[in-house]
Amino acid sequence: MKLKTRFFLIFSALAVVPMLLFSYIAYTNYTRLSNARITETSSNIMEQAVEETTSVLKGMQHILEIVQYTSPNEETLIQELRKFTGSEESYTDRDIYEANQNMKYTFQDFTFSTENVNGIFIFTPSGVVLGQGYGNGVDVYSDYDPKGEEWYENTLALKGKIYVEGTRERDYLLNDTPSVSFSMCIYDVYSRDFLGVLYVNCAPEIFSLDQINVLPDSAEFCVSRDGEVIYQSGSAGEKKQKIEYEREISEDGLTLTAVFDKASLDSDFRITLLEMISVLAVFFIMFIILAYFLARYLTEPITALSRIMAHPREKHRIVESPYLNRTDEIGTLYNQYRTMLEENNRYIKSEYENKIVLMDTQMKALESQINAHFLYNTLEAINSLAEIEGSRDISVMALALGDMFRYSIKTKGALVPLEKELAHVQNFVAIQQIRFDNGFSFQLDVPEKLLSCRILKLILQPLVENALYHGLLHCNAGSTIWLSARKQGKVICFSVKDDGVGIPREKLENLQQMLAGKPKFQELNQRENGSIGLKNINSRIRLYYGDDYGLEITSEQDKGTTVQIRIPEIEDGK
């Protein structure tokens, strides 16, 4: 994972986790407070509905009290009603007229000050109906007899308590509309004799619950008795979550039920909650963006430096970096890295130049070692022949030796055409054949098209020399040396083979191990004992061409030795 990504995740976590925790606490507290507020609101509305409904019932009770105790002539209606408890002989039409007038005077103030009262009637035991309608022209049909009616019987059963009948149209009332009726038994306050039934017809709005319901779309009120709906107000719709209250408001089992739609009540709070969530979302996005840019600001210098360090070709860009002028740790890091690069470049340059000089010196030293080694043997041979006899062979050897010296010393450059290197080998062979009285043969197999290739100077002659001296043991253990060359792709392979004594296994392994090791610089004019030619040639080839090229030696005891050289092909003129 990249450093910028790590910083981004860390900063995001530092910003988001506390915000989420705060959001959770705020949401929990807000939900708790909103639920408490909803419960409080619904409870207050319920209490107002109870008070309003109770007030209506008290108003009906007040009408009964007026009937029993009030009269403009200080005579109560009770006294008037006593006339209608018996047969028709006990009262006259004038009595009916006077009773109606007294009721009119008694209730006119009440009806004028109280809305939604359609009419107040008294059904006497004698069948006389007193009272009249005060709204919408409501009146009782003259031939109506309430006895046996359900509402009448229920009212009698309550014995003075208020009986409420639900909203509907009544066929015994003239010009009636859907209304609510209240009925109560009237008794003589002194003798407790039954005097009739007080009947009050009202519009449904008498309860006025719609007026107190500040949440008409969220609340529903229902006044009922024993499951029978008397009055219903409001509509909470389909309620998945609801708050329900139920209160008994009269001794005769009248119950007020309020049902609140919690989801609807939550709507206002939900808007606030959505606003709060929106604000938190905006802060969340801001924190994420801030975390990204902060992580980028902190890691961009480190990322740029790591990119420079990972790509050597871009290291020169360190001097162009704008972070070099910073005074903080980033600036220190960039300046220290630039200083390190400069010191490293100086060191590499110094070491490279020293190595080049040392390699060139060693190349010359190796050539000098080989030339000196060969010169010693050749001069010894010429000296021996000169002492024995004067011969034409001396001239041939001297001429061949001159060509060899000219090639070794006067040839400029490290690379020479293969044709010249082979001429040098043949000069060496001519001298040695005279020396050993043609005791060995030399076979040369090199394709003509390879003669123009350029190879490192003085790498073939020492191998032929080793084959003669170590393989054939000065012509005492063999008779033939083969030198061949073949091209394999872009590589030229040379092979120097003899049919001499071969190399013992243990010595061969040591030679192979020595050739496999890295070239070592030797002190000038010094040489190691044994196989100086092989080691030097291998060192020169690997130093010049690289570690992929060099010598390989194979041998089988009493059957001969083969030395192979692999060098890259270099055409003449390249």
HELIX and SHEET records of a PDB file:
HELIX    1   1 LEU A    3  TYR A   69  1                                  67    
HELIX    2   2 LEU A   77  LEU A   81  1                                   5    
HELIX    3   3 ARG A   82  PHE A   84  5                                   3    
HELIX    4   4 GLU A   88  SER A   90  5                                   3    
HELIX    5   5 ASP A   93  SER A  113  1                                  21    
HELIX    6   6 GLU A  150  LEU A  158  1                                   9    
HELIX    7   7 PRO A  204  PHE A  207  5                                   4    
HELIX    8   8 LEU A  209  ILE A  212  1                                   4    
HELIX    9   9 LYS A  262  ALA A  310  1                                  49    
HELIX   10  10 PRO A  312  GLU A  320  5                                   9    
HELIX   11  11 PRO A  322  ASN A  325  5                                   4    
HELIX   12  12 GLU A  329  ILE A  388  1                                  60    
HELIX   13  13 ARG A  392  PHE A  405  1                                  14    
HELIX   14  14 ARG A  406  LYS A  410  3                                   5    
HELIX   15  15 LEU A  418  ARG A  435  1                                  18    
HELIX   16  16 GLU A  448  LEU A  450  5                                   3    
HELIX   17  17 GLN A  461  ASN A  466  1                                   6    
HELIX   18  18 ALA A  467  GLY A  471  3                                   5    
HELIX   19  19 ARG A  505  ALA A  516  1                                  12    
HELIX   20  20 ILE A  532  TYR A  545  1                                  14    
SHEET    1   A 5 VAL A 129  GLY A 133  0                                        
SHEET    2   A 5 VAL A 117  PHE A 123 -1                                        
SHEET    3   A 5 PHE A 194  CYS A 202 -1                                        
SHEET    4   A 5 SER A 179  TYR A 187 -1                                        
SHEET    5   A 5 TYR A 163  ARG A 168 -1                                        
SHEET    1   B 2 ASP A 139  VAL A 140  0                                        
SHEET    2   B 2 LEU A 173  LEU A 174 -1                                        
SHEET    1   C 4 GLU A 228  SER A 233  0                                        
SHEET    2   C 4 ALA A 219  ARG A 225 -1                                        
SHEET    3   C 4 LEU A 254  ASP A 261 -1                                        
SHEET    4   C 4 LYS A 242  GLU A 248 -1                                        
SHEET    1   D 2 LEU A 415  PRO A 417  0                                        
SHEET    2   D 2 ARG A 454  LEU A 456 -1                                        
SHEET    1   E 5 SER A 441  ASP A 445  0                                        
SHEET    2   E 5 THR A 480  GLN A 488  1                                        
SHEET    3   E 5 VAL A 491  ASP A 498 -1                                        
SHEET    4   E 5 GLY A 560  PRO A 568 -1                                        
SHEET    5   E 5 GLY A 550  GLU A 556 -1                                        
END                                                                             
